[in-house]
Amino acid sequence: MPKTDAGTHPAPRIGPKVSSPELFSRVSGAANRLIGHLQRTQVDDGSWSVPYTGPNFLLPLYVITTHLTRRPIPQAERPRFVAGLLRPQLPDGSIGLHEESTQGAVFTSSISYAALRLLGENPGRPELEKMRGWIHASGTPVKAAAWGKFILALLNLYPWSGVTPVPPELYLLDWIRASRLSAVQSAIDHPFLRSLKGQPPLRGRRW
């Protein structure tokens, strides 16, 4: 997409076909302000560089995945990953579920701690000591969400006997089909569902 010049190409007037001039003015004005903002923030190659922020579990999951797939993060890049993992740490040592969280979650704290150790961070580092202390005081990973237990089990840090089983056959139920799930959940589930298309019965299969 070519970059546009907000100074020479004014935002077009757009708006719904409504009978109320006031409503039309408000809607088209908002749309024009949005277009103007996009023009101002567009970079030279025509794209928009916007960080995907929010959930604090994405970065540790990436680090853990690189370990599980035996594609380690280059040593020179690790300090930036460490900084990113520690950035959302709360004063009590925990990591919240979201960047705006004011309370920690055992799920994100546990996998963040695991990711930091995989990156080679010393367990005696003050930030890690504080995080580990909060995890123990909050019930240990036993209190983590099922997803967290599953991830730690993949790392052999948690017993599989403690992971709540989720039979893949559940995806075959009509009322749980992907179209009824949230956008994020659908994005996760669709590849899995497509991989099962035309396959034999699921029980006993490895995936």
Buried (B, 14 or more C-beta within 10 A) or exposed (E): EEEBEBEEEEBEEEBEEEEEEEEBEEBBEEBBEEBEEEBEEBEEEEEEEEEEEEBBBEBBBBBBEBBEEEEEBEEEEBEEBBEBBBEBBBEBBBBBBBEEBEEBBBBBBBBBBBBBBBBEBEEEEEBBEBBBEBBEEBEEBEBBBEEBBBBBBBBEBBEEEBBEEEEBEEBEEEEEEBEEBEEEEBEEBEEEBEEBEEEEEBEEEEE
